[in-house]
């Protein structure tokens, strides 16, 4: 048994924490302290070592050197269960709930002392009493798979509190919540911290949240602690400068020209579909995207945007309604996307747009490997004649050209695409989808998990495609991205389009209310 | 066909369902435990055949049918543990390994079983639940073997245990989300090893029923693919032990259709009815499939390639 400490929040301190993977130091001599009852934010770009640090604290990784102090005492935590026993709890970015179990089952089974035979009636009564004291209401009798992302996130937090965590680590807790929900959840946790019930360490990208809810902040860059202090004494510029270091940041290309409202490129009418589980249904009555226009589809994840993208990408079949591109029916077939010049950049491109173990060259050739061009310049372009034999040298030439033009960082054009970093996979997919003339571009969460500079570059490319006359349907869970890029914004909630506003008149608060279903 | 013929076919099918279903039931319950933990063990056909051989051999040598059942269960458990142990090695695919173990189990059973084709072994006891009736057909149909009742009780118990016991929940968690299980500190490979072992024990006992009760002898053609069909049956039963019981009865009844028709003198085309269980398997799988829907109730980790 771990030594008993008095109830309430506990302090956690790391001393000289270092973690090496081979020659690469993911974490380099990081010492920081989170006071009992503190609300501490950990800022940093992707790959700065934030997740590595908290995984070392939680016992997922054994640090190469350094130690952890819990409530002032040095402890050896070798696995997450040991961390739990000492009052440390973590809410992960990916969910750790078991999808087929109900909320009730998930909570009870997470306890360290699950009885051999479970008395559900007694557990239900005990949990009802516990939930009385909790900040949010949840239906615990539904399987987790049926919950919306925001509800899952709340259940994850409830679970840690149920397990009597007194030091709570949150890994980007608000990425699946609406602005209002995020404010509610973080506000309640902050209040608990202020009452001395818990300490909180929150990993975040969002300066607004850090300023509104955290008391103190630390900034990591390339595995090192580069600064920190009390919130309020640091400006946004200070924090951004610490996160980024000295380096030029590209700005998004300017919007040129106005949407060509006379040309409807994409027209959706009465579309009905449901996902593979049959639980999420969408019903899109009408949606039009004009040439030279970006239409942003906003919404909290799990409200039908993914299903809309999957229908347009041909991954699930529509049950009813019409999708027309350039006046012709469209259901995502290869011949249609070629003839109607539709290009698709799905979310998680490594999984949805690539064959991970095939080479970069082969992945770049997916649109056109079965076409032969006339002349060297058109070699392997989708406009060419059909061919049975592959032209390996044309594919390699084209790949080398695209890798250079789009700045894809890869050891070799023959390396499996799975060996590339997330940003470079996305660059490769963009290279494949955007080099030939495009009439309609469908993009889903293009910048998810990418770092600052890659994000700016990818948004610039999307804007450039629009400026060149393409119609762009941008489906994104990042409201800032939608506001930055869109000429027009629609909001999806519960599978329907519930709100539409022009980009110039968009108001984040109003959009957030519609995302949350209050309209 | 006259009135009495129709009735006797019906009674024979019911009797056949009870008699033939037991191996289906045990193998499918075992496979349910294994698949609920996130692994597929296709080797249960081999385990079934080896269980039949080892049970028969033990019964011949010791004179006790129950000793045969115990040895078959142990042998099946060893096969299950072997599957589970090899599967935890890197880059091993559970389906391919299962096919290998299916051939290995059958081959090993034929090798050791040569000497036991001739001698006769004591049989497992049956309860005569049909004594209230005057009709000999009814009496014959309601000769219920003890193992059938054990299997029925076991399916009820497993159904309860998957919801109400810690062990049951842990198996479901491991099968549905290995990441979640690891985050809770459970050893995914160890749970799957034990679940595959438990599945093997049940398949071995199913084999003992084949050689010690029905058909009640040991030969190399003793299993006509029951072990494989039971795996399909688990999918049909949606990984639910109670549904496994119903599905096993249905398949057993379909298997009894051919012999029953033959016994009432349907002489032409009756052999087509021997194919009834296989046609039923195909029909059921087609009818319950959908190009757009994921299978409801399927453990999330099933069929994940490494």
Interface residues (C-beta under 8 A of the other chain):
Chain A: X79 X80 X81 X84 X92 X94 X95 X96 X97 X98 X99 X100 X101 X105 X109 X110 X114 X115 X116 X117 X118 X120 X274 X276 X277 X278 X316 X317
Chain B: X164 X165 X166 X167 X169 X170 X172 X173 X176 X177 X179 X180 X181 X183 X184 X185 X291 X292 X293 X294 X296 X297 X299 X300
